[in-house]
């Protein structure tokens, strides 16, 4: 793409067409550009410039007598070069700050809340993604007796990741049994990955616990599940029905096809995780960039955030004619706020507000 061919006037016309199409969803004609946008040249000159932009691949003409709409190339140039800096309203800034005041600690909780917020703030579909931790290792076990048949297992992993699970047993135990089990777990399971917790180790734990050996199997099952959750990548979506308000998704079969793609989360994970080496900038996938015919009218846009050495991505899925300036501003503010909260020198709660 040779962007040097775009003169200042062509850029002005292209920007005006993209802005108008995003706002109204209709093809944009030369009359609108000359009368409403007040581009300082004749309608004939505007038509010639639009025709050249079409030949260059930045615009499309849906019908012979209609105005133009942006092509994917036009949208990409707009996002990379022409999009205005969005000025958030006070209520929008307050909304983002209120989100950042939540005391979120569990990654699943963070993912769910971020996707929900992105959806409600933009009126598109919100998406939040975490990369897998790889093969995590437990560094410490603690436990608390809750009732004769229930106890709380506290697992600390590398990177100071803490997970708590309540385990229910079919028989009664006491403080002494739970203390012995916790000591045995710290002796035989600490510093192991999930695939290193082998049957001989489990049998040894059961033998150590004697008559209480039946508590080993359900506890190991919970430990496995927790470690696998941390090992694997995950993606949360919220506000899928938000898309129904946009004409691009009015066709039921097309929308159902898009839902099918979004529900195949492995595909989304592949797209997003391919960018996890970078924590800077906004990643934008417009139309065919998404490598799925079901997403040809869709944009996926997200930003990466580093939380405690792990990758979190927050973004939205919506029509190609989305309000890019607002979405980009929201993602930058949200990512900046999360970075403040989770950085090593994070400010005390209440001092992480964005401006």
Number of C-alpha atoms within 10 A of each C-alpha: 8 6 10 6 11 14 11 9 14 16 19 14 21 26 22 18 27 25 22 19 18 18 12 11 16 14 18 21 19 23 16 16 21 18 11 9 15 11 17 12 11 14 17 12 13 21 16 13 19 24 17 15 22 18 11 16 15 22 24 19 18 11 9 7 8 12 20 26 26 28 18 23 16 22 25 17 19 20 17 11 12 18 18 13 11 14 11 14 9 10 9 13 18 15 13 21 19 12 18 22 15 12 11 14 12 12 17 18 11 19 23 18 20 25 24 19 23 27 23 14 16 20 19 26 25 30 29 28 28 28 19 18 18 13 14 20 20 22 18 20 21 17 19 15 17 14 12 14 14 18 20 16 21 17 21 18 19 13 13 12 16 16 17 15 15 15 16 17 14 10 11 13 17 14 14 9 16 20 15 12 23 18 14 18 18 15 13 14 23 18 16 15 17 20 10 11 16 11 9 9 13 18 14 14 21 19 14 14 18 10 10 16 17 15 22 18 14 13 17 16 10 15 20 15 13 16 22 19 15 21 18 13 19 20 21 19 23 22 20 17 12 17 19 14 11 14 10 18 18 12 10 10 11 16 18 13 14 19 15 12 17 17 12 10 15 14 15 18 16 11 15 24 19 9 15 19 9 14 15 12 13 16 17 20 19 24 22 15 16 19 13 13 15 20 26 18 19 25 23 24 23 26 25 27 27 19 17 14 11 13 21 28 27 26 28 28 29 26 23 23 24 23 17 22 15 18 20 24 15 21 24 20 19 24 21 15 20 19 17 20 23 16 13 10 8 13 13 9 12 12 11 18 20 14 9
